[in-house]
Amino acid sequence: MMAIDLTGARVLVVGASGGIGGAAADAFAAARASVARPSRDRLDITDDASVAAFFAEGEPFDHVVVAAAQTKTGSVADLALADARVAMNSKFFGAYRVARAARVTDGGSITFVSGFLSQRPSASSVLQGAINAALEALARGLALERAPVRVNTVSPGLVDTPLYAKMDDAGKAVMFDKAAARLPARRVGQPEDIASAILFVATNPYATGSTVTVDGGGTIAA
């Protein structure tokens, strides 16, 4: 198999400051693509006007990746409705706004990042599972609406990202070791593991309407 060469391709990664988004941006850059990594000051996906203004400028993109989200965890009973609305507005409607406004070349791609809670719900993260499932359904519908632009979702499991940076090293190591012991892959994911899946669906011309799960076997684990 030949190495992926995206010389001349224009790629947008929304959320490139995060672990998965940053790794995805690096993967596209390594494939020689021209990668845009806008800050929230330039592209705020929670704001209609910001999204519209961003995509009104410049040439169409060949590939768009949406890996940005701000969500709080908690049970339905305990999570404030205001926080639930913020989470939905960020992860689901943020992706919706981008998909609605983004200009993408024919045969190009849009890729969302969801999460395996869509398939394996948690009692403490019900909203996150629902948002991820909605995001995956959105991608399947958009694959029809936006054809020949291809639309896919990559669904990661537990990944060692800056999300856990506030934990002390010892506590994080214990948590990850316990999680790895339950996973068939016997390891916790790294951002690069998810980035390789994003690059795959973005560049495979036969991949659209798909959800690719990269979770170390978390969905099937006992």
C-alpha positions in Angstrom: 0.0 0.0 0.0 1.3 3.4 -1.0 1.7 6.2 1.6 -1.1 8.7 1.6 -0.1 11.9 -0.3 -2.4 14.9 0.1 -0.1 17.4 -1.6 -2.3 20.4 -2.6 -5.3 19.3 -0.5 -6.9 21.9 1.8 -7.9 20.5 5.1 -9.8 22.1 8.0 -9.5 20.6 11.5 -11.9 22.1 14.0 -10.7 21.4 17.5 -7.0 21.1 16.6 -6.0 22.4 20.0 -7.3 19.2 21.6 -5.6 15.8 21.7 -7.5 14.0 19.0 -8.0 17.1 16.8 -4.3 18.0 17.1 -3.2 14.5 16.2 -5.6 14.5 13.2 -4.2 17.9 12.0 -0.6 16.5 12.4 -1.6 13.3 10.4 -2.9 15.4 7.5 0.1 17.6 7.6 2.4 14.6 7.5 0.5 13.6 4.4 1.6 17.0 2.9 -1.9 18.6 3.1 -2.3 22.3 3.8 -4.0 22.2 7.2 -6.0 25.0 8.7 -6.3 24.9 12.5 -8.5 27.9 13.4 -8.7 29.1 17.0 -12.0 29.7 18.6 -11.5 33.4 18.0 -11.7 32.7 14.3 -14.2 29.9 14.3 -16.6 29.5 17.2 -18.8 26.6 16.3 -21.3 27.5 19.0 -22.1 30.8 17.2 -24.1 30.9 13.9 -22.5 34.2 12.7 -19.0 33.0 13.4 -19.4 29.8 11.4 -21.1 31.6 8.5 -18.4 34.3 8.4 -15.6 31.8 8.4 -16.9 29.7 5.5 -17.8 32.8 3.5 -14.1 33.4 2.8 -11.5 31.5 0.8 -11.7 28.4 -1.4 -13.6 25.2 -0.6 -11.9 22.6 1.6 -11.1 19.1 0.4 -11.5 17.6 3.9 -13.2 18.9 7.1 -12.8 17.3 10.5 -14.9 18.3 13.5 -13.3 17.2 16.7 -14.3 20.1 19.0 -16.7 19.8 21.9 -17.3 21.1 25.4 -19.5 18.8 27.5 -20.1 18.1 31.1 -20.7 14.6 32.5 -23.4 13.7 35.0 -26.6 11.8 35.4 -29.8 13.2 33.7 -31.2 13.8 37.2 -28.2 15.8 38.4 -26.9 17.6 35.3 -28.3 21.1 35.1 -30.5 21.7 32.0 -28.3 24.7 31.2 -25.2 22.5 31.1 -27.1 19.9 29.0 -28.0 22.6 26.4 -24.4 23.9 26.3 -23.2 20.3 25.6 -25.7 19.7 22.9 -25.0 23.1 21.4 -21.3 22.5 21.4 -20.9 18.9 20.2 -24.0 18.3 18.1 -25.1 21.7 16.9 -21.5 22.7 16.5 -21.0 19.9 14.0 -24.4 20.7 12.4 -23.4 24.3 11.9 -20.1 23.4 10.3 -21.7 20.8 8.0 -24.4 23.3 7.0 -22.0 26.0 6.1 -18.8 24.3 5.0 -17.9 24.4 1.3 -16.3 21.1 0.4 -15.1 19.9 -3.0 -16.9 17.1 -4.7 -15.5 13.8 -3.6 -14.1 15.5 -0.5 -15.1 14.6 3.0 -16.5 15.7 6.4 -15.6 13.7 9.4 -17.2 14.0 12.9 -15.7 12.5 16.1 -18.3 11.0 18.3 -17.6 8.4 21.0 -18.4 4.8 21.9 -20.9 5.8 24.5 -23.4 5.9 21.6 -23.2 2.1 21.6 -22.3 1.4 25.2 -24.1 3.9 27.4 -23.0 4.8 30.9 -25.4 5.7 33.8 -23.2 8.7 34.6 -22.9 10.0 31.0 -26.3 9.5 29.5 -26.3 12.8 27.6 -22.9 12.2 26.1 -24.1 8.9 24.7 -27.2 10.5 23.3 -25.2 13.3 21.7 -22.8 10.8 20.1 -25.6 8.7 18.7 -27.3 11.8 17.3 -24.0 12.9 15.7 -23.6 9.5 14.0 -27.1 9.6 12.7 -26.5 13.1 11.4 -23.5 11.9 9.5 -25.5 9.1 7.8 -28.1 11.5 6.7 -25.6 14.0 5.5 -23.9 11.4 3.5 -27.1 11.3 1.4 -27.8 15.0 1.4 -24.3 16.2 0.6 -23.3 13.5 -1.9 -20.8 13.3 -3.6 -19.2 14.9 -0.5 -18.5 11.9 1.8 -19.6 12.2 5.5 -18.4 9.8 8.2 -17.9 9.5 11.9 -15.0 8.1 13.9 -16.1 6.8 17.4 -13.2 6.6 19.9 -13.2 4.8 23.3 -11.1 5.9 26.2 -8.2 8.0 24.9 -5.3 9.6 26.8 -5.9 13.2 26.0 -5.4 16.6 27.8 -8.9 16.0 29.1 -7.2 14.1 31.9 -4.4 16.6 32.5 -5.9 17.8 35.7 -5.6 14.4 37.3 -2.4 13.6 39.3 -0.1 11.2 37.4 -0.5 8.4 39.9 -4.3 8.5 39.9 -4.4 8.7 36.1 -2.1 5.7 35.8 -4.2 3.6 38.1 -7.4 4.6 36.2 -5.8 3.8 32.8 -4.3 0.5 34.0 -7.7 -0.7 35.3 -9.4 0.4 32.0 -6.7 -1.3 29.9 -7.2 -4.6 31.9 -10.8 -4.7 30.9 -10.2 -4.0 27.2 -9.4 -6.7 24.7 -6.7 -4.5 23.2 -5.1 -4.3 26.8 -4.3 -0.7 26.3 -5.8 2.8 26.5 -6.0 4.7 23.2 -3.7 7.4 22.1 -4.8 10.4 20.0 -2.7 9.1 17.1 -4.8 5.9 17.1 -7.9 7.9 16.4 -6.2 10.3 13.9 -5.2 7.3 11.7 -8.9 6.3 11.5 -9.9 9.9 10.7 -7.3 10.0 7.9 -8.6 6.6 6.6 -12.2 7.6 6.2 -11.3 11.0 4.9 -9.1 9.6 2.1 -10.9 6.4 1.2 -13.2 7.3 -1.7 -15.6 4.4 -1.0 -16.2 5.4 2.7 -19.3 7.4 3.4 -22.2 7.2 5.8 -20.0 5.0 8.1 -19.1 5.0 11.8 -15.7 3.6 12.5 -15.3 2.5 16.1 -11.7 2.7 17.5 -12.2 1.8 21.2 -9.8 -1.1 22.0 -12.8 -3.4 22.1 -14.6 -1.3 24.7 -18.0 -1.7 23.0 -17.8 -5.5 23.3 -15.9 -5.8 26.6 -17.7 -7.4 29.5 
